[in-house]
């Protein structure tokens, strides 16, 4: 990053932010699709049944806990790698 001038750094930062937003939107879309497919089965009403609602809540909670755990493990591995590079 130090080799880039101010304008190049701004452009690079913009690209990084766009990629992060795209990744977040893909993750969110995958979560919605997965939980909908797994939990929603009754299309006779406009609202979710209590069973479907409970399923969706558990599905999202499980997904978020999984993502948090993967992020923590990634951070641990990254810290180990950085420590070993010194």
C-alpha positions as CSV (number, residue, x, y, z in Angstrom):
1,X,0.0,0.0,0.0
2,X,2.9,2.3,0.7
3,X,4.0,2.2,-2.9
4,X,0.7,3.7,-4.1
5,X,0.1,7.4,-4.3
6,X,-3.0,9.0,-2.7
7,X,-5.3,8.6,-5.6
8,X,-4.3,5.0,-6.2
9,X,-4.8,4.3,-2.5
10,X,-8.3,5.8,-2.7
11,X,-9.1,3.7,-5.8
12,X,-7.8,0.5,-4.1
13,X,-9.8,1.3,-0.9
14,X,-12.9,1.8,-3.0
15,X,-12.4,-1.6,-4.7
16,X,-11.9,-3.3,-1.4
17,X,-15.1,-1.7,0.0
18,X,-17.0,-2.8,-3.1
19,X,-15.8,-6.4,-2.8
20,X,-16.7,-6.4,0.9
21,X,-20.2,-5.2,0.1
22,X,-20.6,-7.8,-2.7
23,X,-19.4,-10.6,-0.3
24,X,-21.8,-9.4,2.4
25,X,-24.7,-9.3,0.0
26,X,-23.9,-12.8,-1.3
27,X,-23.7,-14.1,2.3
28,X,-27.0,-12.5,3.2
29,X,-28.7,-13.8,0.1
30,X,-27.3,-17.3,0.8
31,X,-28.7,-17.1,4.4
32,X,-32.1,-16.0,3.3
33,X,-32.3,-18.8,0.6
34,X,-31.1,-21.5,2.9
35,X,-33.4,-20.6,5.8
36,X,-36.4,-20.1,3.5
37,X,-35.8,-23.4,1.7
38,X,-35.3,-25.3,5.0
39,X,-38.1,-23.7,7.0
40,X,-41.0,-22.4,4.9
41,X,-43.4,-25.0,3.6
42,X,-46.9,-23.6,4.1
43,X,-47.9,-21.3,1.4
44,X,-51.6,-21.1,2.3
45,X,-51.2,-18.0,4.5
46,X,-49.4,-14.6,4.1
47,X,-47.6,-15.0,7.4
48,X,-45.2,-17.6,8.8
49,X,-46.6,-20.3,11.0
50,X,-45.1,-20.4,14.5
51,X,-43.2,-23.5,13.6
52,X,-41.7,-21.8,10.5
53,X,-40.9,-18.7,12.5
54,X,-39.1,-20.7,15.1
55,X,-37.2,-22.6,12.4
56,X,-36.1,-19.4,10.7
57,X,-34.9,-17.9,14.0
58,X,-32.9,-21.1,14.8
59,X,-31.5,-21.2,11.3
60,X,-30.3,-17.6,11.3
61,X,-28.9,-18.0,14.8
62,X,-27.0,-21.1,13.9
63,X,-25.7,-19.5,10.7
64,X,-24.5,-16.4,12.6
65,X,-22.8,-18.5,15.3
66,X,-21.1,-20.5,12.6
67,X,-19.9,-17.4,10.8
68,X,-18.6,-15.9,14.1
69,X,-16.8,-19.1,14.9
70,X,-15.2,-19.4,11.5
71,X,-14.1,-15.7,11.7
72,X,-12.5,-16.4,15.1
73,X,-10.6,-19.4,13.8
74,X,-9.5,-17.5,10.8
75,X,-8.2,-14.7,13.0
76,X,-6.4,-17.2,15.2
77,X,-4.7,-18.8,12.2
78,X,-3.8,-15.4,10.8
79,X,-2.2,-14.3,14.1
80,X,-0.2,-17.6,14.2
81,X,0.9,-17.1,10.6
82,X,2.0,-13.5,11.3
83,X,3.8,-14.6,14.5
84,X,5.7,-17.3,12.6
85,X,6.7,-14.9,9.9
86,X,8.7,-12.7,12.4
